[in-house]
Amino acid sequence: MKPSYDIIVVGGGPAGTMTAKYAAENGADVCVLEKTRDIGYPVRCGEAVGHDGITQFVEMQKNWIAEKINSCTLVSPEGTKLDVPFANETGYILNRRIFDYDLSRLASKAGAQIFTKVKVQGLLFENDKIIGVKVNHLGEDKEIKGKIIVGADGVDSRVGRWAGLKTTVKIRDMESCMQYSVSNIDVKRNNMTMFVGKNYAPGGYLWIFPKGDNFANIGLGISGKYSKHKSAKKYLDEFMSREFPDASIHTSMCGGCPIAYPIKKPVADNIMIVGDAAHHINPVTGGGITPAMKSGMLAGIVGAEAIKYNDQSEKFLEKYVKAIDKDFTKRHHTLYKIKEAISQLSDEDINGIARNIDSIPTEKRTLRKVFMSSMLKKPSLIIDVMRIFTGL
Ligand SMILES: Cc1cc2nc3c(=O)[nH]c(=O)nc-3n(C[C@H](O)[C@H](O)[C@H](O)COP(=O)(O)OP(=O)(O)OC[C@H]3O[C@@H](n4cnc5c(N)ncnc54)[C@H](O)[C@@H]3O)c2cc1C
């Protein structure tokens, strides 16, 4: 490990390794500091992605794919099952252990240095200016200098806070998640199933994402608003004992998802925040892999440019903010409002909408028909949707 780098990336998830890859490709001297022993482990993810999302950045590799997905089934609170075949889309359930690892190899191939078992414990300041990070590397305290520090440290991010940026999330906008990877279950292949309703996952949804024969990630996320009354684990355990009493649990994990607006100011002098740390998760689906990769890519490109022009001021780094604004901030705000409108629906509303959609033959279930049918069942949705699109 060198005493200084142009760019220090804190965190070796998809946001961090993509930042490093693009920064190194564009000429910067970069390192990634990851606190755990292994890149990509432990996995805190349902591992679902879309083909188009991932292939914006990297070619899909066979060994990243645990399952190809070509349809989804939505289950209403009263049990109506709606099968929606994918028209042009392809989805995957990834092996994130391999996927994340390979992203770090791509970053390394581009010239970045990757280090594991390095816990970043704070920022280094000189006359109030950020000049590096304090770390513990294999039990030894060290200081590493960097012209730009990138906070890619995920949902529990501290880098932004250390830099004085506002990164707090309202309780209701923080999903509390629990997931088991289980075997010995009868699961529909190539299909993802989602259950909605207050008995399954209030303010969120429960998912079954298959990963090969008789194996799946089964998890759920509930809004922080509800988790203090009953934990995500309790909801999941109830579901498992009801639906899959004979399942063997190979991995259990819990985690949080900030389904919030992106943080307003993800840059300051010498600092940028990316991925979950910047709340770049799709607030409707909870999907954060692709947005993390996107914000990492944009931060990497702008970071390298800032090094080239020897200007790491907040003003220069705002180019990154402009790039994410142009790419996804507006869409993210719309999705947030859609999430809010959906969260106003009662179980009865959802049941009614599901029954209506169920009356449309599966092969004729276009998004437009589903949407119109939902409107007819719940006319107030028209007002909500108009509000979303007009911003009123
Ligand atoms: C239960 C659950 C299910 C999910 N399912 C999906 C899904 O199906 N599809 C999807 O697209 N998204 C899903 N997500 C979201 C997705 O996992 C994240 O959005 C994505 O991993 C974000 O990438 P990231 O690089 O920003 O953060 P992370 O992947 O969390 O990486 C952050 C890294 O920073 C490291 N780190 C943290 N602090 C420090 C420190 N001080 N020093 C050094 N290293 C540090 C961490 O160890 C970690 O490796 C899910 C999330 C949860 C919790």
The ligand as an ORCA input file, in Angstrom:
! r2SCAN-3c Opt
* xyz 0 1
  C     -31.883     -7.635      1.720
  C     -31.466     -6.848      0.532
  C     -31.832     -7.307     -0.717
  C     -31.446     -6.594     -1.847
  N     -31.777     -7.083     -3.065
  C     -31.387     -6.431     -4.183
  C     -31.670     -6.967     -5.466
  O     -32.267     -8.039     -5.591
  N     -31.258     -6.269     -6.550
  C     -30.569     -5.082     -6.444
  O     -30.233     -4.480     -7.480
  N     -30.276     -4.568     -5.238
  C     -30.648     -5.210     -4.106
  N     -30.314     -4.698     -2.880
  C     -29.538     -3.464     -2.821
  C     -28.066     -3.697     -3.200
  O     -27.539     -4.754     -2.443
  C     -27.270     -2.426     -2.988
  O     -27.959     -1.336     -3.535
  C     -25.865     -2.486     -3.600
  O     -25.085     -3.491     -3.022
  C     -25.190     -1.128     -3.423
  O     -23.838     -1.185     -3.767
  P     -22.793     -0.251     -3.004
  O     -21.487     -0.518     -3.627
  O     -23.294      1.144     -2.930
  O     -22.801     -0.759     -1.485
  P     -22.382     -2.187     -0.899
  O     -22.575     -3.252     -1.875
  O     -23.092     -2.286      0.402
  O     -20.815     -2.049     -0.631
  C     -20.316     -1.214      0.386
  C     -18.992     -1.797      0.839
  O     -18.325     -0.879      1.692
  C     -17.664     -1.615      2.699
  N     -17.421     -0.695      3.825
  C     -18.360     -0.114      4.616
  N     -17.763      0.682      5.525
  C     -16.417      0.589      5.310
  C     -15.295      1.155      5.952
  N     -15.424      1.990      6.993
  N     -14.062      0.847      5.497
  C     -13.908      0.005      4.428
  N     -14.959     -0.588      3.797
  C     -16.200     -0.286      4.223
  C     -18.643     -2.730      3.029
  O     -18.006     -3.815      3.669
  C     -19.151     -3.095      1.625
  O     -18.389     -4.108      1.038
  C     -30.689     -5.387     -1.723
  C     -30.325     -4.933     -0.451
  C     -30.704     -5.660      0.668
  C     -30.280     -5.160      2.026
*
